[in-house]
Amino acid sequence: MEYTVSEKAFSNRDVYIGNFKGILPHGNGKYTWSDGTVYEGDWEEGKMTGKGELIWTSGAQYVGDFSGGYLHGYGIFTGCDGSFYQGSWRMNIQHGMGKKQYCNSDIYEGSWKEGVHEGSGRYSWNSGNTYIGSWKGGKMCGRGIMKWANGDLFNGFWLNGLRDGSGVYRFADGGYYFGTWSQGLKDGKGTLYPVGTKHPSLKKWCSSLDYCNDGTSLSGLLNSEESRARPSVKRSFSEKLSISGLLRNSSRISHKAMSLDKNWTHCDPSREFIRYDSLCELSHASEEGQPEAQDNSSVYEREYMQGVLIKERASNYTEISRKSKQRNKIAVMQEKRSCIDIFGAHSRSYYLMLNLQLGIRYTVGKITPVPVREVRSSDFGDRARIRMYFPRKGSQFTPPHYSVDFYWKDYCPMVFRNLREMFKLDAAEYMMSICGDDGLRELSSPGKSGSIFYLSHDDRFVIKTLRKTELKVLLKMLPSYYCHVGEHENTLITKFFGLHRITLRGGKKVRFMVMGNMFCTELRIHQRYDLKGSTIGRCTDKDKSDENTTLKDLDLKFEFHMDKLLRESLFKQISLDCMFLQSQQIIDYSLLLGLHFRAPENLKAFSQPPGTMHNHENLPTGDGVTSSQGELLIPPKGLLLVTHEPGSVSTAPGPHIRGSTLKAYSLGDKEVDLLLPGTGRLRVQLGVNMPAQANLKVLQDEVDSTEVELFEFYDVVLYMGIIDILQEYNVKKKIEHAYKSLQFDPQSISAVEPKLYAKRFINFLERVFPDLP
């Protein structure tokens, strides 16, 4: 093909001077639009491709790589407002590694995705504040460290630009607070170490957070991708667009220079300069030059509720350290019991996770295309199984994988497919939640069963291993269970979504079920209780428990006062569910109760006892709702019941989407929503988002003299469900001698009979949720 050099003026007054290939610009050339925008550089068949410089009439300028008419590759952009970006681009959008200085002199250096901060990055405000860590969707999200200009520092987890999760706050004067946060406010238990007090090693604490919830090494993530100086263009643009249309499109490239709001942050690591070491170095440096710490100095165990201090107990470092070691020892023992007994090593548990993901992906993919129909008696039978062999190298029906060879069995696939649809779960979302790239998180066993528990990455589903006897009970009761949950959409009984078995090499069989997570909520669950209505062995050791421990009957210090109609609806359904379990000869079930506490009304001024609180923890402008003094504000009312408005509440799919909206007596028997000022508006359902007032029932002289309860009642949001429904009476009868040998209360033995168990269970709950006059 012959190339020519000439000048061409278009009818719209655009002008091109340079090389042509036929009638298309090709090679080097200069194109000037009628509005004054100019591009000079390389062309390929009518499109800006290669190296070039683009100057807009506004004064904005880009110098770098182009592809198919787009800013694509590596380049430097200078905005008309003085902002400056140097780094990677993809189709006119900042994407990859890059550094931007905003017009207000804020600087971000790190990873970008689709024009926003995504991954690991460092943001420096012109005020002197600095954040180093993970970002997602343009906001601080994940692990990161914020250092304020006044010397305060926070090392921990973030969500949507706010502190959320565990972390350490170091005050400029040398004091420390180890605790948990929710939506930027202290929320839950923590320990305050005043200046001069010995505190846990930050290096060890950092190491304990070096693993994400899914088991992935944080340091591995932060160093997983080297920065690239000039990324190459990986895709070509073959679209045949007209010269005028294409170049007009490129003139519309957005060059707005947004100044980052101070709440913004991001999450997905990828740059060598943002190393895990630099995170810890920023944090560890704070330990240097501090006064010598004293072991016997007073420290304060505290509990907060949306930033309001509700409980405080004076202690010392030695006692705190002893409790921490005990909890760590118990956690290790639980992990050994749950993993090694079944597999021999933690890695085998990881293989189990991969196997069940492969099996569920296969099963859901196989059953979903089958036309929807009513279940038949044969769908519950012994032949209602899907079996498949998964060799590591793959087969005609299965993909290759990195786990061990295994056999897969799926029980009653049509039944559970209909149950998932009954609970309004989309098949694709269900599969992605459990089998997506983010994987599952293994949890320590909360009970004595030795089961392994997994949690889906979005917290919607819990997967639990079963004993053979439990599997048989579930299969036996499945037809009746299917009818019960079909007739009662508000049932509190555990929602089952799948029942499976994996057979490993050597014949070892692992059975597990997929359930809905009743604590899948945007609200933080502060306390969890497993309530059976018994007093024998129903308490936990305070020294061995932490914020995530599931407490028992004797640990419950509250009684809950509810709206009259809400309570009636609750006990009507509990009675129906207990009648069903009684008909199936089921005993030993529990009410799993989750409590979300709201800050007491108008008590912000009393939340910080004089002489024990530091006043230096002020966030930079934009971090949460703040007063003119920078102090985080609490809404004056903890929660409100308002008339239900379907368009105003969240309808995100999940375990709670099925079920009717409840009516409240206090609002004239109308359907209601729960309004949480500063948080959101939630639909009130049975066992989900149920408001109540929690009243302390413990006498003051029964409380440890070193522990101070600041308030006598709280607004709470309740979450509840009936769990552990796979213990059959005739099975329990076989081990009744174990009760006697351990000298259990004879009344508890007689109450094992299903009818008496249900009666005792309901009577106990009526005392926990008393009927108000």
VOGU-3710 file (C-alpha; in Angstrom, 3 decimals, decimal comma):
1> meytvsekaf> 0,000/0,000/0,000  1,322/3,430/-0,934  1,410/6,072/1,806  0,913/9,757/0,973  1,497/12,948/2,929  -1,048/15,691/2,403  -3,449/18,100/4,079  -7,187/17,544/4,086  -9,933/19,903/5,243  -13,323/18,410/6,140
11> snrdvyignf> -16,742/19,946/5,574  -17,147/20,501/9,314  -13,931/22,612/9,260  -11,759/19,967/10,900  -8,244/19,768/9,369  -5,800/16,849/9,140  -2,163/17,196/8,059  -0,041/14,038/7,774  0,207/10,568/6,301  -2,670/8,699/4,677
21> kgilphgngk> -3,306/5,076/3,806  -5,853/5,341/1,053  -8,370/7,812/2,404  -7,599/7,146/6,099  -4,991/8,871/8,272  -2,219/6,357/8,859  1,233/6,977/10,311  2,127/10,309/11,822  -0,195/13,271/11,610  -1,877/16,234/13,198
31> ytwsdgtvye> -5,639/16,600/13,512  -7,252/19,897/14,494  -10,932/20,041/15,372  -13,036/23,058/14,593  -13,287/23,889/18,315  -9,483/24,119/18,602  -8,746/20,683/20,120  -5,524/19,272/18,631  -4,066/15,757/18,417  -0,592/15,158/17,081
41> gdweegkmtg> 0,931/11,709/16,949  0,506/8,216/15,523  -2,472/6,959/13,525  -3,598/3,557/12,340  -6,283/3,309/9,681  -8,145/6,410/10,778  -7,761/5,973/14,532  -5,395/7,523/17,061  -3,139/4,564/17,902  0,399/4,698/19,252
51> kgeliwtsga> 2,161/7,674/20,845  0,614/11,074/20,767  -0,355/14,325/22,418  -3,917/15,605/22,803  -4,605/19,210/23,827  -8,120/20,446/24,604  -9,242/24,031/24,218  -9,821/24,175/27,974  -6,076/23,778/28,498  -6,209/20,123/29,562
61> qyvgdfsggy> -3,455/17,996/28,022  -2,664/14,292/27,622  0,663/12,870/26,479  1,070/9,127/26,159  -0,357/5,979/24,593  -3,476/5,742/22,440  -5,326/2,772/20,987  -8,334/2,784/18,688  -9,048/6,443/19,415  -8,916/6,008/23,190
71> lhgygiftgc> -6,470/7,026/25,889  -5,184/3,517/26,459  -1,883/2,471/27,972  0,494/4,734/29,871  0,137/8,495/29,851  0,264/11,821/31,664  -2,873/13,924/31,999  -2,819/17,544/33,139  -6,224/19,035/33,962  -7,242/22,600/33,298
81> dgsfyqgswr> -7,679/23,038/37,073  -4,056/22,095/37,763  -4,680/18,456/38,680  -2,148/15,954/37,393  -2,342/12,191/36,715  0,494/9,942/35,621  -0,130/6,249/35,106  -2,182/3,637/33,292  -5,337/4,162/31,251  -7,953/1,909/29,704
91> mniqhgmgkk> -10,381/3,308/27,153  -10,226/6,910/28,394  -10,428/5,922/32,071  -7,708/5,697/34,723  -7,163/1,972/35,227  -4,120/0,262/36,718  -1,284/1,863/38,635  -1,101/5,634/38,754  -0,453/8,766/40,754  -2,772/11,767/40,869
101> qycnsdiyeg> -2,327/15,150/42,441  -5,624/16,981/42,844  -6,107/20,686/42,423  -6,329/21,056/46,215  -2,878/19,375/46,536  -4,259/16,058/47,831  -2,244/13,158/46,365  -3,269/9,564/45,649  -0,713/6,996/44,530  -1,739/3,408/43,934
111> swkegvhegs> -4,169/1,200/42,056  -7,144/2,419/40,013  -10,099/0,593/38,512  -12,566/2,182/36,123  -11,549/5,678/37,181  -11,715/5,219/40,965  -9,304/4,008/43,640  -9,438/0,209/43,781  -6,715/-1,860/45,384  -3,761/-0,746/47,451
121> gryswnsgnt> -2,942/2,933/47,607  -1,657/5,867/49,602  -3,733/9,023/49,968  -2,222/12,172/51,447  -4,494/15,080/52,325  -3,218/18,645/52,161  -4,034/18,876/55,863  -1,248/16,402/56,630  -3,418/13,307/57,187  -2,255/10,130/55,422
131> yigswkggkm> -3,927/6,793/54,690  -2,088/3,709/53,428  -4,013/0,544/52,680  -6,849/-1,001/50,709  -9,531/0,739/48,684  -12,739/-0,321/46,980  -15,041/1,733/44,824  -13,140/4,922/45,636  -13,389/4,491/49,418  -11,166/3,116/52,160
141> cgrgimkwan> -12,204/-0,525/52,465  -10,273/-3,373/54,025  -7,044/-3,231/55,996  -5,339/0,152/56,303  -3,634/2,731/58,489  -4,718/6,340/58,901  -2,325/8,803/60,488  -3,660/12,216/61,420  -1,619/15,405/61,408  -2,047/15,724/65,186
151> gdlfngfwln> -0,169/12,412/65,689  -3,163/10,125/66,260  -3,089/6,852/64,309  -5,570/4,073/63,522  -4,459/0,637/62,325  -7,283/-1,712/61,404  -10,188/-2,370/59,088  -12,332/0,038/57,078  -15,608/-0,101/55,185  -17,026/2,587/52,889
161> glrdgsgvyr> -14,479/5,121/54,116  -15,184/4,539/57,814  -13,507/2,454/60,492  -15,387/-0,836/60,626  -14,125/-3,966/62,354  -11,202/-4,613/64,650  -8,402/-2,083/65,041  -5,993/-0,195/67,271  -6,217/3,549/67,871  -2,987/5,163/69,101
171> fadggyyfgt> -3,399/8,593/70,667  -0,770/11,261/70,163  0,052/11,217/73,877  0,937/7,494/73,743  -2,317/5,899/74,923  -3,879/3,014/73,001  -7,364/1,637/72,447  -7,720/-1,936/71,107  -11,299/-2,627/70,049  -13,935/-2,779/67,346
181> wsqglkdgkg> -15,671/-0,126/65,293  -18,857/0,023/63,232  -19,566/2,758/60,679  -16,805/4,926/62,146  -17,903/4,607/65,785  -16,586/2,451/68,591  -19,047/-0,423/68,763  -18,506/-3,463/70,967  -15,841/-4,467/73,444  -12,337/-3,061/73,697
191> tlypvgtkhp> -9,524/-2,146/76,055  -8,106/1,300/76,776  -4,409/1,473/77,726  -3,668/4,980/79,074  -0,260/6,533/78,433  2,480/4,771/80,384  0,518/1,513/80,602  1,936/-1,671/79,137  -0,035/-2,803/76,100  0,036/-5,794/73,714
201> slkkwcssld> 2,755/-5,853/71,075  1,596/-4,056/67,944  3,888/-6,243/65,872  2,136/-9,391/67,077  -1,234/-7,740/66,632  -0,324/-6,790/63,051  0,751/-10,366/62,392  -2,579/-11,643/63,665  -4,290/-9,484/61,017  -1,893/-10,587/58,269
211> ycndgtslsg> -4,586/-12,955/57,104  -7,823/-11,885/55,535  -11,072/-13,535/56,548  -10,791/-16,015/53,726  -7,344/-17,121/54,849  -5,445/-15,213/52,204  -2,195/-13,671/53,346  -2,488/-9,904/53,410  1,217/-9,404/52,790  0,948/-11,735/49,833
221> llnseesrar> -1,885/-9,650/48,450  -0,086/-6,376/48,955  2,977/-7,591/47,073  1,192/-9,744/44,526  1,646/-7,484/41,526  4,708/-5,506/40,535  4,192/-2,008/39,206  4,648/-1,676/35,476  6,210/1,400/33,990  4,494/1,239/30,623
231> psvkrsfsek> 1,738/-1,356/30,254  1,296/-2,643/26,717  -2,019/-2,452/24,860  -3,607/-5,897/25,039  -6,561/-5,403/22,731  -6,998/-3,960/19,303  -9,969/-2,030/18,044  -11,256/-3,312/14,746  -14,447/-1,293/14,569  -14,713/0,564/11,245
241> lsisgllrns> -15,842/4,000/12,300  -15,845/7,119/10,199  -12,982/9,539/10,772  -15,292/12,343/11,702  -17,434/10,262/14,062  -14,491/8,598/15,753  -12,515/11,766/16,325  -15,606/13,585/17,510  -16,037/10,814/20,097  -12,466/11,203/21,284
251> srishkamsl> -13,011/14,914/21,764  -15,626/14,090/24,346  -13,111/12,490/26,703  -13,961/13,619/30,216  -11,235/15,623/31,871  -13,075/16,677/34,972  -10,650/16,754/37,894  -12,551/15,526/40,886  -11,197/16,343/44,316  -11,364/13,317/46,543
261> dknwthcdps> -13,783/13,568/49,392  -11,986/12,844/52,624  -14,163/9,812/53,230  -12,980/8,059/50,090  -10,902/4,889/50,172  -10,188/1,669/48,265  -9,436/-2,101/48,373  -7,529/-4,422/46,044  -3,746/-4,535/46,406  -1,244/-4,442/43,597
271> refirydslc> 1,768/-2,162/43,963  5,304/-2,800/45,228  5,638/0,586/46,912  2,595/-0,096/49,116  4,036/-3,027/51,013  2,669/-4,705/54,113  5,958/-3,745/55,746  5,215/-0,072/55,187  1,830/-0,475/56,877  3,379/-2,017/59,951
281> elshaseegq> 6,322/0,383/59,906  3,910/3,300/60,104  2,174/1,619/63,033  5,226/0,240/64,847  7,005/3,572/64,758  4,452/4,791/67,233  5,845/2,437/69,894  9,250/4,078/69,861  10,069/6,848/72,285  7,163/6,080/74,590
291> peaqdnssvy> 7,647/6,193/78,386  8,441/2,931/80,142  5,263/0,905/80,603  4,066/-0,428/83,963  2,429/-3,878/84,245  0,322/-2,941/87,266  -1,069/0,304/85,891  -4,832/0,514/85,473  -6,316/-0,347/82,110  -10,016/-0,201/81,238
301> ereymqgvli> -12,100/-2,957/79,650  -14,892/-1,123/77,885  -17,991/-1,748/75,868  -19,412/0,806/73,434  -22,648/1,120/71,559  -22,504/3,354/68,439  -19,828/5,433/70,123  -21,508/5,600/73,535  -19,682/4,029/76,467  -22,101/1,659/78,223
311> kerasnytei> -19,826/-0,426/80,435  -16,382/-0,083/81,997  -14,275/-2,317/84,204  -10,919/-1,341/85,718  -8,239/-3,999/85,370  -4,485/-4,361/84,795  -2,278/-5,584/81,970  -1,408/-8,897/83,638  -5,058/-9,904/83,971  -5,896/-8,809/80,427
321> srkskqrnki> -2,907/-10,715/79,045  -3,913/-13,889/80,909  -7,432/-13,775/79,493  -6,114/-13,199/75,983  -3,781/-16,207/76,210  -6,636/-18,391/77,434  -8,846/-17,351/74,517  -6,071/-17,978/72,010  -5,429/-21,420/73,473  -9,098/-22,322/73,234
331> avmqekrsci> -9,268/-21,084/69,627  -6,301/-23,290/68,692  -7,889/-26,308/70,380  -11,157/-25,712/68,531  -9,351/-25,520/65,218  -7,464/-28,729/65,920  -10,642/-30,506/66,951  -12,665/-29,369/63,941  -9,987/-29,950/61,305  -7,482/-32,573/62,366
341> difgahsrsy> -10,016/-35,115/63,652  -11,564/-35,286/60,202  -8,727/-34,555/57,838  -5,443/-34,689/59,721  -4,366/-31,167/58,733  -5,704/-27,714/58,008  -4,862/-28,082/54,323  -7,313/-30,976/54,105  -10,052/-28,656/55,316  -9,081/-26,324/52,490
351> ylmlnlqlgi> -9,453/-29,235/50,048  -12,906/-29,904/51,469  -13,869/-26,319/50,745  -12,726/-26,657/47,136  -14,538/-29,973/46,767  -17,865/-28,682/47,997  -17,596/-25,624/45,745  -16,946/-27,863/42,739  -19,822/-30,140/43,692  -22,345/-27,361/44,325
361> rytvgkitpv> -21,401/-25,652/41,064  -21,965/-28,944/39,240  -25,259/-29,726/40,989  -26,820/-26,279/40,584  -25,736/-26,174/36,951  -27,307/-29,586/36,317  -30,621/-29,077/38,120  -31,359/-25,443/37,154  -32,224/-26,122/33,458  -34,812/-28,742/34,502
371> pvrevrssdf> -38,318/-27,272/34,112  -39,924/-26,167/37,360  -42,524/-28,589/38,696  -44,118/-29,645/41,972  -42,122/-32,140/43,975  -43,204/-35,763/43,964  -42,820/-38,474/46,567  -40,045/-39,957/44,438  -38,038/-36,722/44,833  -37,586/-37,630/48,508
381> gdrarirmyf> -36,683/-41,261/47,905  -33,389/-43,142/48,008  -33,031/-42,837/44,220  -33,293/-39,040/44,309  -29,540/-38,493/44,213  -26,979/-36,975/41,854  -23,620/-38,752/41,898  -20,408/-37,757/40,156  -16,702/-38,559/40,325  -14,318/-35,576/40,261
391> prkgsqftpp> -10,807/-36,717/39,277  -8,113/-34,101/39,667  -7,294/-34,209/35,945  -10,924/-33,649/34,996  -13,261/-35,816/32,941  -15,874/-35,595/30,227  -18,323/-34,133/32,759  -16,099/-32,394/35,309  -13,385/-29,727/35,059  -9,767/-30,227/36,198
401> hysvdfywkd> -9,086/-28,882/39,681  -6,347/-28,450/42,288  -7,936/-30,507/45,053  -7,823/-34,268/45,658  -9,923/-36,823/43,775  -13,364/-37,215/45,329  -16,847/-38,621/44,826  -19,817/-36,287/45,095  -23,394/-37,052/46,127  -26,252/-34,533/46,125
411> ycpmvfrnlr> -29,365/-35,509/48,081  -32,897/-34,736/46,861  -31,757/-32,100/44,330  -35,258/-31,250/43,072  -36,561/-30,735/46,611  -33,784/-28,343/47,565  -34,023/-26,576/44,210  -37,699/-25,855/44,969  -36,834/-24,826/48,530  -34,324/-22,284/47,210
421> emfkldaaey> -36,968/-20,881/44,883  -39,499/-20,888/47,729  -37,021/-18,798/49,747  -36,580/-16,555/46,684  -32,939/-17,374/46,011  -31,682/-16,900/42,464  -29,710/-19,941/41,278  -26,875/-17,885/39,782  -26,532/-15,714/42,886  -26,604/-18,779/45,131
431> mmsicgddgl> -23,853/-20,435/43,129  -21,711/-17,288/42,984  -22,129/-16,634/46,695  -20,770/-20,073/47,615  -18,623/-20,937/44,587  -17,308/-17,517/43,536  -13,655/-16,516/43,383  -13,840/-14,944/46,865  -14,286/-18,415/48,339  -15,533/-19,445/51,770
441> relsspgksg> -14,341/-18,560/55,255  -13,834/-21,300/57,805  -15,220/-20,563/61,262  -14,248/-22,078/64,562  -16,904/-24,438/65,882  -19,223/-22,598/68,295  -20,351/-25,838/69,981  -19,220/-29,244/71,137  -20,182/-31,109/67,968  -16,759/-30,847/66,361
451> sifylshddr> -18,417/-29,772/63,106  -16,640/-27,607/60,570  -18,446/-24,396/59,665  -17,942/-22,304/56,545  -19,391/-18,877/55,823  -19,918/-17,576/52,295  -17,959/-14,431/51,419  -21,136/-12,317/51,447  -22,300/-13,784/54,810  -25,551/-15,089/53,307
461> fviktlrkte> -24,961/-18,809/53,805  -23,531/-21,109/56,475  -22,222/-24,574/55,578  -21,951/-27,138/58,381  -20,633/-30,695/58,394  -23,039/-33,336/59,729  -22,857/-36,651/61,498  -24,439/-39,630/59,745  -27,274/-39,725/62,298  -28,085/-36,055/61,643
471> lkvllkmlps> -28,163/-36,698/57,889  -30,658/-39,529/58,387  -32,889/-37,385/60,604  -32,970/-34,573/58,050  -33,786/-36,923/55,160  -36,519/-38,556/57,256  -38,171/-35,252/58,177  -37,607/-33,563/54,793  -41,118/-34,226/53,334  -42,783/-32,775/56,440
481> yychvgehen> -40,251/-29,934/56,604  -40,998/-29,063/52,958  -44,725/-28,824/53,703  -44,202/-26,859/56,927  -42,006/-24,125/55,452  -44,297/-23,975/52,415  -47,342/-23,305/54,594  -45,614/-20,900/57,001  -43,552/-18,257/55,260  -42,647/-16,701/58,620
491> tlitkffglh> -41,240/-19,903/60,103  -38,297/-19,451/62,448  -36,924/-22,923/61,752  -33,534/-23,128/60,044  -33,700/-22,633/56,284  -32,014/-25,519/54,447  -30,791/-24,986/50,875  -28,764/-28,110/50,126  -27,606/-31,472/51,479  -24,448/-33,074/50,132
501> ritlrggkkv> -21,775/-35,710/50,734  -18,125/-35,923/49,727  -16,243/-39,230/49,740  -12,493/-38,809/49,905  -9,766/-41,214/48,910  -9,705/-44,092/51,388  -13,477/-44,002/51,869  -13,709/-41,135/54,387  -17,153/-39,544/54,020  -17,986/-35,953/54,900
511> rfmvmgnmfc> -21,622/-34,840/54,934  -22,703/-31,224/55,055  -25,711/-28,983/54,675  -26,140/-25,427/53,387  -28,253/-23,116/55,561  -29,291/-19,473/55,594  -27,308/-17,203/57,903  -29,873/-15,528/60,141  -27,275/-12,927/61,153  -26,781/-11,727/57,574
521> telrihqryd> -27,575/-8,093/58,268  -26,048/-4,693/57,752  -26,298/-4,140/61,517  -23,568/-5,324/63,842  -24,583/-8,227/66,080  -23,213/-7,333/69,511  -24,281/-10,436/71,446  -25,396/-13,944/70,492  -27,325/-16,360/72,695  -28,156/-20,049/72,344
531> lkgstigrct> -31,292/-20,509/74,481  -32,767/-23,911/75,386  -34,707/-23,104/78,552  -32,384/-25,142/80,751  -30,152/-24,250/83,698  -27,851/-27,286/83,696  -24,507/-26,419/82,137  -26,025/-23,414/80,399  -23,391/-20,770/81,079  -20,039/-19,779/79,618
541> dkdksdentt> -16,705/-19,076/81,279  -16,149/-15,319/81,136  -12,383/-15,772/81,103  -12,646/-18,021/78,057  -15,184/-16,003/76,085  -14,839/-13,016/73,812  -17,104/-10,782/71,758  -17,799/-13,561/69,234  -18,693/-16,213/71,826  -22,233/-17,548/71,679
551> lkdldlkfef> -23,609/-17,150/75,199  -26,160/-19,388/76,944  -29,268/-19,236/79,091  -27,672/-18,258/82,398  -25,585/-15,569/80,707  -28,678/-13,646/79,616  -29,094/-10,580/81,826  -31,993/-9,012/79,915  -35,681/-9,418/79,404  -37,142/-7,947/76,228
561> hmdkllresl> -40,276/-5,824/75,994  -41,882/-5,777/72,552  -44,854/-4,244/70,796  -47,996/-6,235/71,645  -48,733/-7,398/68,090  -45,096/-8,187/67,347  -44,951/-10,407/70,425  -48,207/-12,151/69,522  -46,899/-12,905/66,026  -43,628/-14,193/67,465
571> fkqisldcmf> -45,170/-16,655/69,922  -47,814/-17,814/67,477  -45,052/-18,896/65,085  -42,852/-20,359/67,857  -45,810/-22,520/68,944  -46,415/-23,711/65,374  -42,742/-24,516/64,871  -42,518/-26,373/68,192  -45,623/-28,412/67,291  -43,952/-29,400/64,042
581> lqsqqiidys> -40,717/-30,401/65,791  -42,720/-32,325/68,385  -44,496/-34,230/65,604  -41,074/-35,214/64,248  -39,896/-36,344/67,715  -37,193/-33,630/67,732  -35,644/-32,375/70,967  -32,667/-30,343/72,150  -33,312/-27,475/69,725  -32,452/-23,871/70,594
591> lllglhfrap> -33,488/-20,327/69,885  -30,467/-18,548/68,452  -30,875/-14,899/69,432  -28,801/-12,028/68,087  -28,825/-8,564/69,672  -27,946/-5,289/68,014  -27,836/-2,561/70,657  -28,646/1,042/69,843  -27,035/3,918/71,718  -29,229/5,110/74,603
601> enlkafsqpp> -31,269/8,192/73,795  -29,700/11,558/74,618  -26,872/10,038/76,671  -23,919/11,172/74,595  -22,874/13,688/77,239  -22,677/10,952/79,879  -20,790/8,423/77,789  -17,298/9,500/78,825  -16,647/9,382/82,587  -14,246/12,145/83,651
611> gtmhnhenlp> -10,669/11,174/84,229  -10,765/7,994/82,157  -11,376/9,172/78,610  -8,993/10,576/76,030  -10,282/13,494/74,026  -7,864/13,349/71,117  -9,650/11,003/68,768  -11,150/13,440/66,282  -11,635/12,390/62,711  -10,773/14,604/59,769
621> tgdgvtssqg> -13,615/16,476/58,148  -15,948/14,156/56,302  -15,415/10,988/58,364  -18,918/10,325/59,575  -21,379/12,859/60,950  -19,429/15,366/63,011  -20,066/18,472/65,016  -18,172/21,697/64,568  -15,700/20,422/67,165  -15,134/17,221/65,161
631> ellippkgll> -16,979/15,034/67,676  -19,074/12,235/66,189  -22,765/12,773/66,868  -25,349/10,171/67,890  -28,911/10,589/66,592  -31,255/11,649/69,428  -33,522/8,615/68,990  -32,084/5,091/68,856  -34,853/3,564/66,706  -38,372/4,346/65,483
641> lvthepgsvs> -41,276/2,325/64,103  -42,819/3,928/61,009  -45,479/2,890/58,542  -44,175/0,428/55,965  -43,208/1,864/52,570  -42,123/-0,889/50,132  -40,061/1,483/48,007  -38,085/2,839/50,958  -36,609/-0,382/52,358  -33,835/-2,591/51,082
651> tapgphirgs> -34,960/-5,538/48,946  -31,532/-7,067/48,388  -31,819/-10,845/47,927  -30,772/-12,973/50,867  -31,959/-15,417/53,523  -34,478/-12,857/54,871  -36,229/-11,825/51,649  -39,118/-14,303/52,193  -41,638/-13,530/54,912  -44,374/-10,975/55,423
661> tlkayslgdk> -43,968/-7,519/56,904  -45,238/-7,450/60,489  -47,932/-5,191/61,931  -47,479/-3,159/65,112  -50,117/-2,310/67,712  -48,429/1,032/68,443  -49,055/2,188/64,856  -52,692/1,162/64,623  -52,172/-2,425/63,422  -50,327/-1,233/60,326
671> evdlllpgtg> -47,344/-2,876/58,651  -44,179/-1,237/59,886  -40,559/-0,485/59,040  -37,775/0,082/61,523  -36,133/3,482/61,126  -32,602/3,738/62,523  -31,522/7,398/62,334  -28,147/7,689/60,678  -28,203/4,021/59,623  -31,140/3,094/57,437
681> rlrvqlgvnm> -34,715/1,889/57,105  -35,399/-1,836/57,508  -38,451/-4,028/56,940  -39,699/-5,643/60,171  -40,172/-9,394/59,737  -40,586/-12,284/62,116  -37,146/-12,924/63,564  -35,598/-10,159/61,466  -35,188/-6,460/62,382  -37,554/-6,806/65,351
691> paqanlkvlq> -37,357/-3,791/67,723  -37,509/-4,220/71,481  -36,361/-2,684/74,731  -33,826/-4,739/76,678  -34,146/-4,298/80,449  -31,405/-5,451/82,796  -32,693/-8,012/85,294  -29,472/-8,369/87,337  -29,415/-6,752/90,781  -26,658/-4,255/91,412
701> devdstevel> -25,093/-6,330/94,229  -24,765/-9,260/91,815  -22,453/-7,294/89,567  -18,680/-7,421/89,898  -17,739/-4,346/91,922  -15,054/-3,449/89,382  -17,558/-3,519/86,508  -19,970/-0,661/86,055  -23,175/-0,897/83,985  -23,954/2,679/83,041
711> fefydvvlym> -27,543/2,100/81,846  -30,470/-0,083/82,892  -32,197/-0,451/79,541  -31,364/-0,273/75,849  -33,107/-0,112/72,511  -32,237/-3,309/70,634  -32,883/-4,912/67,265  -33,509/-8,665/67,495  -32,625/-11,464/65,105  -33,696/-15,003/65,951
721> giidilqeyn> -34,277/-18,480/64,607  -34,760/-22,051/65,821  -31,629/-24,133/65,232  -30,192/-27,590/66,051  -33,331/-29,383/64,894  -31,663/-32,671/63,938  -31,618/-34,389/67,357  -34,266/-37,126/67,440  -35,788/-38,290/70,715  -35,082/-42,003/70,270
731> vkkkiehayk> -31,430/-41,189/69,624  -31,243/-39,061/72,760  -32,847/-41,844/74,791  -29,920/-44,145/74,039  -27,531/-41,772/75,824  -29,780/-40,956/78,763  -27,428/-42,912/81,007  -24,820/-40,247/80,210  -27,080/-37,634/81,796  -27,437/-39,727/84,924
741> slqfdpqsis> -23,734/-40,507/85,187  -22,960/-36,807/84,999  -25,569/-36,133/87,710  -27,802/-33,930/85,614  -30,963/-32,577/87,142  -33,679/-35,306/86,878  -36,105/-32,643/85,663  -33,904/-32,007/82,669  -33,963/-35,742/81,878  -37,765/-35,926/81,923
751> avepklyakr> -37,958/-32,774/79,831  -36,104/-34,600/77,040  -39,453/-36,103/75,970  -40,531/-33,976/72,926  -43,813/-32,692/74,339  -42,284/-31,669/77,654  -39,244/-30,208/75,937  -41,444/-27,983/73,746  -43,470/-26,855/76,760  -40,365/-25,990/78,793
761> finflervfp> -38,841/-24,218/75,774  -41,891/-21,983/75,217  -42,336/-21,242/78,934  -38,743/-20,090/79,173  -39,106/-17,789/76,156  -42,262/-16,283/77,648  -40,140/-15,187/80,593  -37,481/-13,779/78,294  -40,126/-11,873/76,271  -42,723/-11,057/78,980
771> dlp> -46,199/-9,880/78,074  -46,653/-6,302/79,229  -49,922/-5,308/81,009
//
